[in-house]
Amino acid sequence: MAEISRKGLLDIDLVIAFVLILFIFVISSNIASSFAQNAGTNSALSVEIASKMSRSYGVLSQLSDSRDNEITLSKLQSLKPDRVSLKAMGGYYYGGKSDSLCIQRAVYIKDLNEVGILEVC
């Protein structure tokens, strides 16, 4: 009879160990999925930043008159690029403040003989 009770205790220990292993597996899988989600978010943000940087180079090359970072306001107003703004000390000359992430580039505005910031969003 002592053998039967020991066998019963052994089965309960195995069940408790199995439940603990399942609990540890659930916790570790939650942690792993959290890491994967953060990596995906960081990757998407990196892709968005890289896309906007390349777009800013493209817009600047379209607007540049003769040298890099030299633009004319008249060319900006004639091309009317989307999600682009130009600001200087006096305020915005083209476009306006944006709510999204923007790449800012220092430019020289030849028409106005002034330094400004070209924002590409």
N, C-alpha and C positions, 0 to 999 in steps of 0.2 A: 504494500500500500504506500510505502514511502516513495517508491519509484514513480508511482502515478502522480503524486503531488509535485515532485521535482519536475516531471515532464510538463505539467501544467504551468509551473513557474517559468520554465524555459520558453514556452510558447508566448506568454505574456511579455517577457523581455524582448523577444523577437518582434512582436507587434509594436511595442513602444519604440524600439530601435528603427523599425521601418517608418513609423510616423515621424520620428525626428529627422530621418534622412529625407523624407518628402518635404518637410518644413524647410530644411536647409536648401533643398533644391529650388523650392519656390522663391525663397529670399534671394538666392544667387541669380536665378533667372530674371527677377525684377531688377536687380542691380545691373545685370548685363544689358537688359533692354533699355534701361535709362542711359547707360553709356552709349549704346548704339543710336538712340534718339538724339543725344547731344552731338554726337559725331555727324549725324545727318544734318542737323541744324547748322553746325559750323561749316560744313561743306557747302550747303546751299547759300549761306552768307558769303563765303569766299567766292563762289561762282558769281553772285550778284555784284560784288565789289569789282571783280575782274572784268565783268561785262561793262560796268559803268566806266571803268578806267579806259577800256579800249574805245568806248563810245566817245569819251571826252577827247581822246587823241584824234578821232575821226572828225569831230565837230571843230576842234581847233585847227586841223589841217584845212578844212573847208573855209574857215574864216580868216586864216592868216593871210596877210597881204604880201609880205616879202620875206620876213624873218619869222622864226618861231616866236610865239607869244606876242606877236604884234597883230592886232585886228583892227577893223574899222567898224564903227557902229552902223554905218549905212549898209555894209555887206550883211551884218547880222540881221538887220531889219528887213532886208530884201529876201534873204534865205528863209527866215522865220522857222528855225529849228524848234522842234517840240521838246518840252521839259528842259529848257535852257534859260538861264537868266544871267544878266550882267549887272554887277553892282560896283559902285565906287563910293568914295567918301560922302558924296551928296545923296546917295540912295540908289535905287534900282533904275537903270536906264532901259533895261529890257527884261521882261518877265517879272517874277516876284519870288517871295520866300516860298520854299517848298517844304512839305511835311515829310518827304521821304529822304533817304540817304542820297547825298549829292557829292560829286567829286569837284573840288574847288581848285582852280588854276589861276595863278597870277598872270595877268595880261597887260599889255600896254595898248591903250585905245588911241589910235593915231588921230582920229577925228577931233578928239577932245584934249589931246596932249595930257592924258591922265592915266594913272595906273588903276586897274580895276581887277575884279575877281569874276571869272567866268565859272558859273556853277552848272554842271551837267548832271541831271537827275535821271 
